[in-house]
Amino acid sequence: MSAILVLDDSATMVMSLSRILKNAGFEVETGANGREGVAKLAAGLKPAVILTDLNMPQMDGIAFIKEARKTAATRFTPIIVLTTESGGSKRDEARAAGASGWLTKPTEPALLLSTLKQLLPSK
Amino acid sequence: MRIAADTEDRLVCAVLAAQVAALRDHIEGNSAVEMLWHATDVLSLLSGLVDELVGNNATLGDPALVARCATALAAQAEVGRSVETLALGQSQHQDLARQMADCVVVGLQSLAAEDGGLSARDLSALYVCEDQRRIHDSVARQFRAAGRRP
C-alpha cells in the first residue's frame, strides 16, 4: 500500500484529506507544517507522494520542498502543492524548489485522487 | 506610504486584532466538517448491513428485497461521494476564511505595535490568494478615484 505524506496547518483540511486518501486505499502520514514533514522524513518515512500546503507556520511549503529535495530518499518523490494560491509567481517558486504538481483550493476528491494516481510510481 | 498609528488608534487596532483572531479560531473550531465525516461513516455502516441483507436474502430467494437493497446501495454510494465532496469543499472554504482572517489579524497587530506601522505593500505581502489581491486593487482604485493617496 502506498503512503502519502500530507502537510497542512489546518486540522480540518488534514482530517478531510486523510479520510479521502484512506478511503481510496492509501496509508496516510500527516504533519501541521514543513518542519514536521522534515522530521517525518528524517525518521525514515518514505512516502510515495507528498501533498503539501504552501502557507504554513514555522516552515512553509516552499522551504519544505527544498529540504525534501536535499534528502536522498525524497529527491525524486512526487510533491504536489495544494494551496489557496493560484498566482503565477508562487507557482514558479514552487516549481523551482522542486514541486511536481499543483492543485488550487478548492479542489474536488476526484481531481485530487486522479492527480495523485498520475504521479504515483508505476509498479 | 507607511501608516503609523497613535496611541488611541493602536488600542483600537489591538482590540480589532483580538476580535478577528477570535473569529479566526471560531472558523477553525467549526465542527460541521466533522459531522459530515461522521455521516459518511454511518452511511458506510448502513451499506455494509444492507450488503449482508442482500447476501442472506439472495440465498433465501426474495428477489424483490434483493432489488430494493441494490437500489439502496447504489443510492448510498452516490450520496457518500457527494458528502465526501461537500466535506472537502467545506474544509477548503474554512481554511481559506481562516487564512484571510489571519492576514487581517497580522495587519492589525502591526498597526497596534508600539513602533509599528503598515504600508499597502507590507499588507499585500501577507495575502494567500488572488481574491485578496483583487479586493486590494479594487480598494486602491476607489481611493485613487476619490483623490486620496493609496
Chai-1 contact restraints between the chains, C-beta under 6 A:
chainA,res_idxA,chainB,res_idxB,connection_type,confidence,min_distance_angstrom,max_distance_angstrom,comment,restraint_id
A,S10,B,D95,contact,1.0,0.0,6.0,A-B,restraint_1
A,T12,B,V33,contact,1.0,0.0,6.0,A-B,restraint_2
A,T12,B,S91,contact,1.0,0.0,6.0,A-B,restraint_3
A,T12,B,Q94,contact,1.0,0.0,6.0,A-B,restraint_4
A,M13,B,S91,contact,1.0,0.0,6.0,A-B,restraint_5
A,M13,B,D95,contact,1.0,0.0,6.0,A-B,restraint_6
A,S16,B,A87,contact,1.0,0.0,6.0,A-B,restraint_7
A,S16,B,L88,contact,1.0,0.0,6.0,A-B,restraint_8
A,S16,B,S91,contact,1.0,0.0,6.0,A-B,restraint_9
A,R19,B,W37,contact,1.0,0.0,6.0,A-B,restraint_10
A,N55,B,V128,contact,1.0,0.0,6.0,A-B,restraint_11
A,T84,B,L96,contact,1.0,0.0,6.0,A-B,restraint_12
A,T84,B,V128,contact,1.0,0.0,6.0,A-B,restraint_13
A,T84,B,C129,contact,1.0,0.0,6.0,A-B,restraint_14
A,S86,B,E130,contact,1.0,0.0,6.0,A-B,restraint_15
A,K105,B,Q92,contact,1.0,0.0,6.0,A-B,restraint_16
A,P106,B,G89,contact,1.0,0.0,6.0,A-B,restraint_17
A,P106,B,Q92,contact,1.0,0.0,6.0,A-B,restraint_18
A,E108,B,T85,contact,1.0,0.0,6.0,A-B,restraint_19
A,P109,B,E84,contact,1.0,0.0,6.0,A-B,restraint_20
A,P109,B,T85,contact,1.0,0.0,6.0,A-B,restraint_21
A,P109,B,L88,contact,1.0,0.0,6.0,A-B,restraint_22
